[in-house]
Amino acid sequence: MVALVTPMQLDGSVDYQSLAKLVEFHIENNTSAIVSMGTTGESATLNMDEHCEVIARTVEMVKDRIPVIAGTGANSTWEAIELTRCAQRGGADACLLVTPYYNKPPQQGLYLHHKKIAETVDIPQILYNVPGRTAVDMLPETVKRLSEIDNIIGLKDATGDLDRLAETQALLADAEFGLYSGDDATGTEFMLRGGHGVISVTSNVAPKAMAAMCEAALAGDRALAEAINQPLTGLHSRLFLEANPIPVKWALSEMKLIPPRHTSTFGRVCRRISSATAGSHAAGCTIDQHTMTSTRGRSTPLMKLHTTLIDPLKWVGLVLMALSAASCGIFGGDERPVYQGAEYYKNLEVPPDLTEPDTADQLRVAKPTEEALQRFRDNNKLETVITPKFDGVRMVSYAGNSWIEVDNDVEKVWPRLLEFWEVEGIELKQVRPLLGFMETDWTERMGGEKGFFSSMFQKFEPDTKDKFRVRVERFDLDRKTRLYVAHSRIERKVLGEYADEYIWVSQPSNLEAEREIISRMALFAGLTNEQSVALLENYRPYSSLIKIDSANTIALTMKGSMDFVWRRSMRALDRMRMQDISEHKASNTINFGVGKISSEDLKIDKEDDDLSESSWLMNLFTTSDEKDLAANESRQYRLEFTDLSGIIQIEVKDASDSQATDDDGDVYSTALAEQLRDVLVEYLE
């Protein structure tokens, strides 16, 4: 496969006439595929419109005779997606995506970058690892993870490290994943060790020779492959005497495949010396007679190598001649080349009488007292070194819901959450690792430091209290964790003629309180203030499309997909502080329990700061005439989900399908389910 150059006009525009000539040249000389707009194609120097047009025109010129692979990599994920979409529209057979250059992302960043592109654009994609150009190296473990994505089909490895090939092969095992060399110097050995091909710069000037070498190497014929490659070794190295594609474009101009250009100093110098060496013999460019082996395994003296390769290699000889001369320094010894428009000056020298005045005493700062140092440490919290607790933290909004994703498994995240609450000074009431949630005790409303007036009245209880629940969920093969934060609030309601009594009344969940605790979590995880703000920008309010089913008193309907409604329901149950929540997706049910309420809890007392008779949970266990129905009992319920083509019906049912009766024989379990349904609607909203 050739990493095709992009010929240019003198004004810098693309020379499509020469491009068409190159395409025909490669098809006639057995090139198996054309890689358009890769590194050699100078993708970094063309704008997006030019980039897309070159790909589309190359596809038109090829006319389905060989595959066209389009280079669409960029260091911006969204730009790479747009280029890949453009290549897909232009008819490319596959895309080659270089790792994000300059940004130097970590391995997880590389994985997410390529994963996002692959999931967004449905076209076969080949990874391209060239750390010498990008300053970032994609490790074999990351290649292994990306190979599990269906439309990521291969890797171009331009490291030149054959040990890396073995390591990658061991990780991929039997996976159908193409491994292609991006380094001509080691390409032959790469294929002999099990690689599947080479994306070659040398193929620009010696396509037939490279095709024959690849055919032999892929057939496992080491002797023939090495014999063909031996006269090309000098070319492999000399085509990189200067930054690619300067040497190869000069070579193509010498072969009359693209017009000569006078904007390259390297090309001008090489042309200057080519006439002086044209009559000399290019050492290493003669080809002995050998028998060729076809890929079908038949060894026949079909042709001698010199008759097969001499026409393209006569140009190889000339190119080697000139490039050898360049590398041997016959440009004029140590004489420095004069570049166009450049003039040379003496190095800048500092006058010997120029000295700096001694200002050391004037600039010396007095040493601070220990008291001042300690005050500075306290004010700036210098004793606390904040280091990232997790590999990556981000906010995700989906299906009208928002949650935090952490790039670590639950086993690492869980103890960090416990540590977070301890640092915040908030006591945990429930820690349920098997059920995947932790819940705080009722605590004073989150806020800043106490002011003068609040400190005066600090002996009094606050008028509001908050409770938080954090649910954890594994995903991505248990390697990552989702965090769902739910908030509950109660408010003091004063009673009595003299305002000497009060009860606690449940209030709606407060999104700002959730945002506050998420912000504190982000700072605890090692994010900066700016990163924390950016994280919260994606924490969006909820919306729902809920309708009460008038024909069924224990049912409601909600617009959206099953996944949408399911996630919203889980969040609602968390906010309702339900217990023992368990998901059963196979049967489309969620089981949960309403916590056990003792007789003492049912009594209203100003010392009780947890629940009140006005809360929905209290009402659930009390009749309209305030007769206790379920003291010392815990009740189990389930939500049943039914897909009604874009609308999901949710029914609230007693888990045991029982029908309890009161002393008068009236059924009340259905009434409790109906009331629970009404509460669920509130929390879904």
C-alpha positions in Angstrom: 0.0 0.0 0.0 1.4 3.4 -1.0 1.3 6.4 1.3 0.7 8.6 -1.7 2.1 12.1 -2.0 -0.1 15.1 -2.9 1.4 17.0 -5.9 1.1 20.8 -5.6 1.1 23.7 -8.0 3.6 26.6 -7.6 0.8 28.6 -5.8 0.3 25.8 -3.3 -2.9 24.4 -4.7 -3.3 20.7 -5.5 -2.1 19.5 -8.9 -4.9 17.1 -9.8 -3.5 16.4 -13.2 -0.3 15.0 -11.7 -2.4 13.2 -9.0 -4.3 11.4 -11.7 -0.9 10.4 -13.3 0.3 9.0 -10.0 -2.9 7.0 -9.5 -2.5 5.3 -12.9 1.2 4.7 -12.2 0.4 2.8 -9.1 -2.4 0.7 -10.5 -0.2 -0.3 -13.4 2.7 -1.3 -11.1 0.7 -3.6 -8.7 0.1 -1.3 -5.8 -2.6 -3.0 -3.7 -4.1 0.1 -2.1 -3.7 3.9 -2.1 -3.6 5.8 1.2 -4.6 9.3 0.4 -4.0 12.3 2.7 -1.8 10.6 5.2 1.4 12.1 6.6 3.1 11.7 3.2 0.1 13.3 1.6 0.7 16.4 3.7 -2.7 16.3 5.3 -1.5 18.8 7.9 -0.9 21.5 5.3 -4.3 21.4 3.5 -7.5 22.9 4.8 -10.6 20.8 5.4 -12.2 21.5 2.0 -9.0 20.6 0.1 -8.5 17.5 2.3 -12.0 16.3 1.4 -11.7 17.1 -2.3 -8.4 15.2 -2.6 -10.0 12.1 -1.1 -13.1 12.3 -3.3 -11.1 13.0 -6.5 -8.7 10.1 -5.7 -11.7 7.8 -5.3 -13.0 9.0 -8.7 -9.6 8.4 -10.4 -9.2 4.9 -8.9 -12.7 3.8 -10.2 -12.9 0.9 -7.8 -9.8 -0.8 -9.2 -8.0 -0.9 -5.8 -9.1 0.3 -2.3 -8.7 3.9 -1.2 -7.8 4.5 2.4 -8.3 8.1 3.5 -6.2 9.7 6.2 -8.7 11.5 8.5 -6.9 11.8 11.8 -6.7 15.1 13.8 -5.8 16.2 17.3 -9.4 17.4 17.7 -11.9 14.5 18.1 -14.6 16.5 16.4 -12.4 17.5 13.5 -11.4 13.9 13.0 -15.1 12.9 13.1 -15.9 15.5 10.4 -13.0 14.4 8.2 -14.0 10.8 8.6 -17.6 11.6 7.6 -16.2 13.5 4.7 -14.2 10.5 3.6 -17.2 8.2 3.9 -19.3 10.6 1.8 -16.4 10.7 -0.8 -16.5 6.9 -1.2 -13.3 5.9 0.7 -13.1 2.2 1.5 -11.5 2.8 5.0 -9.9 5.5 7.0 -6.5 5.9 8.6 -6.5 7.8 11.9 -3.3 9.1 13.4 -3.1 9.5 17.2 -3.9 13.1 18.4 -0.6 14.9 17.8 0.7 17.7 20.1 -2.0 17.2 22.7 0.0 14.2 24.2 -3.1 12.5 25.7 -2.7 9.5 28.1 -3.7 6.0 27.0 -7.3 6.4 28.3 -7.5 9.7 26.3 -6.3 7.8 23.1 -8.9 5.1 23.8 -11.8 7.5 24.2 -10.7 9.6 21.2 -10.7 6.7 18.8 -13.7 5.0 20.4 -15.8 8.2 19.9 -14.8 8.4 16.2 -15.5 4.7 15.6 -18.9 4.9 17.3 -19.8 8.1 15.4 -18.8 7.1 11.9 -19.6 3.6 10.6 -16.6 3.0 8.3 -13.7 0.6 8.7 -10.9 2.4 10.6 -7.1 1.8 10.9 -5.2 3.2 13.9 -2.0 5.0 13.1 0.8 5.1 15.7 3.7 7.3 14.7 5.2 8.7 18.0 8.1 10.3 16.1 5.6 12.7 14.5 2.9 13.0 17.2 4.9 12.8 20.5 2.5 10.2 21.8 2.8 6.5 21.7 -0.2 4.2 21.6 0.7 1.1 23.7 -0.3 -2.4 22.8 -2.8 -2.6 25.6 -4.7 0.3 24.2 -4.6 -1.3 20.7 -6.1 -4.4 22.3 -9.0 -2.5 23.8 -9.7 -0.6 20.6 -9.5 -3.8 18.6 -12.7 -4.9 20.4 -14.7 -2.2 18.6 -16.2 -3.7 15.4 -15.2 -1.1 12.8 -11.6 -0.6 14.1 -9.9 -3.2 11.9 -6.2 -2.6 12.0 -3.1 -0.7 13.1 -0.3 1.1 11.1 2.7 0.8 13.4 5.4 3.3 12.4 7.6 2.8 15.5 10.0 0.5 13.7 10.1 -1.6 16.9 9.8 -5.3 16.0 9.5 -6.3 19.6 6.4 -4.1 19.8 4.9 -6.2 17.0 5.4 -9.4 19.0 3.9 -7.9 22.1 0.8 -6.7 20.1 0.4 -10.0 18.4 0.4 -11.8 21.8 -2.3 -9.5 23.2 -4.5 -9.8 20.1 -4.1 -13.6 19.9 -6.6 -14.9 17.3 -8.4 -11.6 16.7 -9.0 -10.7 13.1 -7.0 -7.4 13.2 -4.7 -6.1 10.6 -1.1 -5.1 11.5 0.7 -3.0 9.0 4.2 -1.6 9.1 4.6 2.1 8.6 8.4 1.9 8.5 10.0 0.9 5.2 13.3 0.0 6.8 11.8 -2.8 8.9 8.8 -3.5 6.7 10.1 -6.7 5.2 11.0 -8.3 8.6 7.6 -7.0 10.0 5.7 -9.1 7.4 8.0 -12.1 7.8 7.2 -12.1 11.5 3.4 -12.2 10.8 2.5 -8.6 9.9 -0.1 -8.2 7.1 1.5 -5.5 4.9 3.2 -2.2 4.8 2.0 1.3 4.1 5.0 2.6 2.3 6.8 5.8 1.4 9.3 4.0 -0.8 6.3 2.6 -2.9 5.9 6.1 -4.3 9.1 5.6 -6.4 9.4 1.8 -6.6 5.9 0.4 -6.5 6.6 -2.8 -8.5 9.6 -3.7 -6.5 7.8 -3.1 -3.2 4.8 -5.1 -4.4 7.0 -8.0 -5.3 8.8 -7.9 -2.0 5.5 -7.8 -0.1 4.2 -10.7 -2.1 7.2 -12.8 -1.2 7.2 -11.8 2.5 3.5 -12.4 2.9 4.0 -15.9 1.3 6.8 -16.6 3.9 9.6 -16.7 1.4 12.3 -15.0 3.4 15.1 -15.5 0.9 13.2 -14.0 -2.0 11.8 -11.1 0.1 15.2 -10.2 1.4 16.8 -10.4 -2.0 14.2 -8.0 -3.4 14.5 -5.7 -0.4 18.3 -5.6 -0.4 18.8 -3.0 -3.2 15.9 -0.9 -1.7 17.5 -0.5 1.7 19.5 2.6 0.7 16.3 4.1 -0.7 14.4 3.4 2.5 16.8 5.5 4.5 17.7 8.2 2.0 14.0 9.1 1.4 14.2 10.4 5.0 17.3 12.5 4.7 14.9 15.5 5.2 11.4 15.6 6.6 9.0 13.4 4.6 7.8 14.1 1.9 10.5 16.5 0.7 12.9 13.8 -0.6 10.2 11.6 -2.1 8.6 14.5 -4.0 12.0 15.5 -5.4 12.5 11.8 -6.5 9.1 11.8 -8.2 9.9 15.0 -10.0 13.2 13.4 -11.3 11.1 10.5 -12.5 8.9 13.0 -14.4 5.8 11.8 -12.5 5.2 15.3 -11.0 6.5 18.6 -12.4 9.7 20.0 -10.9 9.1 22.6 -8.2 11.6 25.3 -7.2 10.3 26.0 -3.7 12.2 23.3 -1.9 15.8 24.1 -1.1 16.5 20.4 -0.7 15.2 19.6 -4.1 17.2 22.5 -5.7 20.4 21.2 -4.1 19.7 17.6 -5.1 19.0 18.6 -8.7 22.2 20.6 -8.7 24.3 17.5 -7.9 22.3 15.0 -9.9 23.9 16.0 -13.2 27.4 15.7 -11.7 26.7 12.1 -10.6 24.4 10.9 -13.4 27.1 9.0 -15.2 28.4 7.3 -12.1 27.4 3.8 -11.0 24.9 3.7 -8.1 26.3 1.1 -5.8 23.9 -1.5 -4.6 21.3 -0.9 -7.4 22.0 -3.9 -9.6 19.7 -6.9 -9.3 21.0 -10.4 -9.6 18.9 -13.2 -11.2 16.6 -15.1 -8.9 13.6 -17.3 -9.2 10.3 -15.7 -8.0 7.8 -17.5 -5.9 4.2 -16.8 -6.4 1.7 -16.4 -3.5 0.1 -19.6 -4.7 3.1 -21.5 -3.6 4.4 -22.6 -7.0 8.2 -22.0 -7.5 8.7 -21.3 -11.2 11.4 -19.4 -13.1 8.6 -17.1 -14.4 10.9 -14.2 -14.9 14.2 -12.9 -13.7 14.2 -10.1 -11.3 16.1 -7.7 -13.5 13.6 -8.0 -16.2 10.8 -7.5 -13.8 12.3 -4.7 -11.8 14.8 -2.9 -14.0 12.4 -0.3 -15.5 11.2 1.1 -12.2 14.6 0.6 -10.6 16.5 2.6 -13.2 14.8 5.5 -11.5 15.7 4.1 -8.1 19.3 4.1 -9.2 19.2 7.7 -10.1 17.5 8.6 -6.9 19.9 6.6 -4.8 22.8 8.3 -6.6 21.6 11.7 -5.8 20.6 11.0 -2.3 23.8 9.1 -1.5 25.7 12.1 -2.7 23.6 14.3 -0.4 24.3 12.1 2.6 28.1 12.0 1.8 28.3 15.8 2.0 29.4 16.6 -1.6 27.2 19.7 -1.5 30.4 21.6 -0.9 32.0 20.2 2.3 31.3 22.2 5.4 30.0 25.1 3.4 26.6 26.2 4.8 23.8 26.2 2.1 22.4 29.6 1.3 18.6 29.4 1.7 16.4 31.6 -0.4 16.1 35.1 1.1 18.4 34.3 4.0 21.4 36.3 5.1 23.9 35.4 7.8 25.1 37.6 10.6 27.6 37.2 13.3 26.4 35.6 16.5 25.1 38.1 19.0 27.9 38.9 21.5 27.6 40.7 24.9 29.9 43.6 25.2 32.6 42.9 27.8 32.0 46.1 29.7 28.3 45.4 30.1 27.7 44.2 33.7 24.7 44.0 36.0 24.5 46.2 39.1 24.5 44.4 42.5 21.0 44.7 43.8 21.0 41.6 46.0 20.6 43.6 49.3 17.8 45.7 47.9 15.8 42.7 46.7 16.3 40.6 49.7 13.0 39.8 51.5 12.9 39.6 55.3 12.2 36.1 56.7 8.6 35.9 57.9 7.9 35.0 61.5 6.7 31.5 62.4 3.3 32.9 63.3 3.0 34.6 59.9 4.0 31.4 58.2 1.5 29.3 60.1 -1.3 31.8 59.3 -0.4 31.6 55.6 -0.5 27.8 55.7 -3.9 27.8 57.4 -5.4 30.3 55.1 -4.2 28.5 52.0 -4.5 24.9 53.3 -0.9 24.2 52.3 -0.8 21.1 54.6 -3.3 19.4 52.3 -1.8 18.2 49.1 -4.6 17.6 46.5 -3.8 14.8 44.1 -6.1 13.3 41.5 -8.0 10.4 43.2 -9.2 8.9 39.9 -7.9 8.5 36.4 -10.8 10.5 34.8 -14.0 12.1 35.9 -16.8 13.5 33.7 -20.5 14.3 33.7 -22.8 12.4 31.4 -26.4 13.5 30.5 -28.6 11.0 28.9 -32.3 10.1 28.9 -33.1 13.3 30.8 -30.8 12.2 33.6 -27.2 13.1 34.6 -24.6 11.1 36.4 -20.9 11.1 37.0 -18.6 8.6 35.2 -15.3 7.6 36.8 -12.5 5.8 34.9 -11.8 3.4 37.8 -13.6 0.3 39.1 -16.0 0.3 42.0 -13.4 -1.3 44.3 -11.3 1.9 44.0 -14.1 4.4 44.0 -16.1 3.0 47.0 -13.4 3.7 49.7 -12.7 7.1 48.2 -16.4 8.0 48.6 -16.3 6.9 52.3 -13.2 9.1 52.7 -15.0 12.0 51.0 -17.9 12.0 53.5 -15.4 11.7 56.4 -13.4 14.8 55.1 -16.7 16.7 54.7 -17.6 15.8 58.3 -20.9 14.2 57.3 -22.0 11.0 59.0 -23.1 8.1 57.0 -26.4 6.4 58.2 -26.3 3.5 55.7 -23.4 1.9 53.9 -24.7 -0.9 51.7 -21.9 -2.1 49.3 -23.8 -5.2 48.2 -26.8 -3.0 47.2 -24.5 -0.4 45.7 -25.4 2.7 47.7 -24.5 4.8 50.7 -26.7 7.4 52.5 -25.9 10.2 54.9 -27.6 11.0 58.1 -29.7 14.2 58.2 -27.3 17.1 58.3 -27.4 20.8 58.3 -27.9 22.5 55.0 -24.6 22.7 53.0 -23.2 26.1 53.2 -20.1 28.3 53.9 -18.6 29.3 57.2 -20.9 30.6 59.9 -21.3 34.3 60.1 -21.9 36.5 63.2 -25.6 36.0 63.4 -25.6 32.3 62.6 -22.9 31.8 65.3 -25.2 33.7 67.8 -28.0 31.2 67.2 -25.8 28.1 66.7 -27.4 26.4 69.8 -30.7 26.2 67.9 -31.4 23.5 65.4 -31.4 24.6 61.7 -34.8 25.0 60.0 -33.8 22.6 57.2 -31.8 19.4 57.0 -30.4 17.5 54.0 -29.7 13.9 53.3 -27.7 12.6 50.3 -27.7 9.1 48.7 -25.0 8.1 46.3 -25.6 5.0 44.2 -22.7 3.3 42.3 -23.1 1.2 39.2 -20.4 -0.8 37.3 -20.0 -0.6 33.6 -17.5 -1.1 30.7 -16.7 -4.7 31.9 -16.5 -3.6 35.5 -13.6 -1.3 34.7 -15.5 2.0 35.3 -18.1 3.4 37.7 -21.2 5.5 37.4 -22.3 7.6 40.4 -25.8 8.8 40.9 -26.4 11.5 43.5 -29.9 12.0 45.0 -30.9 14.6 47.5 -33.7 14.8 50.1 -34.7 17.7 52.4 -36.9 18.2 55.4 -38.1 21.5 56.8 -39.2 22.5 60.3 -42.9 23.4 60.6 -43.8 25.3 63.8 -47.0 24.3 65.5 -49.0 25.3 68.6 -50.5 28.4 69.9 -47.2 29.6 71.3 -45.1 28.1 68.5 -43.6 25.8 71.1 -44.0 22.6 68.9 -42.8 21.7 65.5 -42.7 18.8 63.1 -40.4 18.0 60.2 -42.0 18.2 56.7 -40.5 16.6 53.6 -39.6 19.0 50.8 -38.9 18.4 47.1 -35.4 17.4 46.1 -33.2 20.3 45.4 -31.0 20.3 42.3 -28.7 23.0 43.6 -27.9 20.9 46.7 -27.0 18.0 44.4 -24.8 20.3 42.3 -23.1 21.5 45.5 -22.2 18.0 46.7 -21.1 17.1 43.2 -18.9 20.2 43.1 -17.3 19.2 46.4 -16.8 15.6 45.2 -15.0 17.0 42.0 -12.7 19.1 44.1 -12.0 16.1 46.4 -11.2 14.0 43.3 -8.5 16.4 42.4 -10.2 18.6 39.7 -9.5 22.3 39.6 -12.2 24.9 40.2 -12.4 25.5 36.5 -12.8 21.7 35.8 -15.4 21.5 38.5 -17.4 24.3 37.0 -17.2 22.7 33.5 -18.4 19.4 35.1 -21.5 21.1 36.6 -22.4 22.7 33.3 -23.5 19.3 32.1 -25.6 18.6 35.2 -28.9 19.4 33.7 -32.4 19.7 35.3 -34.8 16.9 34.7 -37.9 16.8 32.5 -40.4 14.2 32.1 -43.5 13.4 30.1 -45.7 11.6 32.6 -49.4 10.9 32.5 -51.6 9.4 35.2 -53.6 6.5 34.0 -57.2 7.3 35.1 -58.3 3.8 34.3 -55.7 2.1 36.5 -55.1 3.7 39.9 -51.7 2.0 40.5 -50.3 2.9 37.0 -48.8 5.8 35.2 -47.3 6.2 31.7 -44.2 8.0 30.6 -43.0 8.9 27.1 -39.5 7.6 26.1 -37.5 4.4 25.6 -37.4 1.6 28.2 -33.9 2.7 29.1 -34.9 6.3 29.5 -37.8 5.5 31.9 -35.9 2.8 33.7 -33.1 5.2 34.7 -35.5 7.9 35.7 -37.4 5.4 37.9 -34.2 4.3 39.6 -33.3 7.9 40.4 -36.8 8.6 41.7 -36.6 5.6 44.1 -33.3 6.8 45.4 -34.8 10.2 46.1 -37.7 8.5 47.8 -35.1 6.7 50.1 -36.5 3.3 49.2 -34.6 0.3 50.6 -33.3 -2.9 49.0 -33.7 -1.7 45.5 -33.0 -4.5 43.0 -33.2 -4.4 39.2 -34.6 -7.4 37.2 -34.4 -6.3 33.6 -35.2 -9.8 32.3 -38.7 -9.5 33.8 -38.9 -5.7 33.4 -39.4 -5.2 37.2 -37.7 -3.2 39.9 -38.2 -4.5 43.5 -37.9 -2.3 46.5 -38.9 -2.0 50.1 -40.5 0.8 52.2 -38.5 0.8 55.4 -39.8 -0.5 58.6 -41.4 2.2 60.8 -41.5 1.6 64.6 -44.4 2.7 66.8 -42.1 5.3 68.4 -41.4 6.8 64.9 -45.1 7.2 64.3 -45.5 9.5 67.3 -44.8 13.2 66.7 -42.3 14.7 69.1 -40.2 17.8 68.8 -37.2 15.7 69.7 -37.7 13.6 66.6 -35.7 15.1 63.7 -36.1 12.5 61.1 -39.7 12.0 59.8 -43.0 13.6 60.4 -46.6 12.6 60.1 -46.9 15.1 57.2 -44.4 13.3 55.1 -45.5 10.9 52.4 -43.8 8.0 54.1 -45.8 8.5 57.2 -49.0 8.8 55.3 -48.2 5.5 53.6 -48.6 3.8 56.9 -51.5 5.8 58.2 -55.2 5.8 57.4 -57.2 8.9 56.7 -58.5 8.8 60.3 -54.8 8.5 61.5 -55.2 4.9 62.4 -51.8 3.1 62.1 -52.0 0.4 59.5 -48.4 -0.9 59.4 -46.6 -0.1 62.5 -43.5 -2.4 63.0 -44.0 -3.7 59.4 -41.8 -3.2 56.3 -43.6 -3.6 53.0 -42.1 -4.8 49.7 -43.2 -3.4 46.3 -42.3 -3.7 42.7 -42.5 -1.6 39.6 -43.6 -3.4 36.5 -42.6 -1.9 33.1 -44.5 -2.5 29.9 -43.4 -1.1 26.5 -46.4 0.4 24.7 -44.6 1.5 21.5 -42.8 4.7 22.6 -44.7 5.0 25.9 -43.8 3.0 28.9 -46.4 2.0 31.5 -45.3 1.6 35.1 -47.5 -0.2 37.6 -46.9 -0.1 41.3 -47.7 -3.5 42.9 -47.3 -5.1 46.2 -44.4 -7.5 45.8 -46.4 -10.5 47.1 -49.6 -9.5 45.3 -51.3 -9.6 48.8 -54.5 -7.9 49.7 -54.4 -6.9 53.3 -57.5 -5.8 55.1 -58.1 -3.5 58.1 -60.4 -4.3 61.1 -63.5 -3.5 59.0 -62.4 -5.9 56.3 -61.6 -3.2 53.8 -58.7 -3.8 51.4 -56.0 -1.2 51.9 -52.9 -2.6 50.2 -54.1 -1.3 46.8 -54.7 2.1 48.3 -51.1 2.1 49.6 -49.9 1.2 46.1 -52.0 4.0 44.6 -50.5 6.5 47.1 -47.0 5.2 46.4 -47.8 5.7 42.6 -48.7 9.3 43.3 -45.4 9.9 45.2 -43.4 8.2 42.4 -44.9 10.7 40.0 -43.7 13.6 42.1 -40.2 12.2 42.3 -40.1 11.4 38.6 -40.9 15.0 37.9 
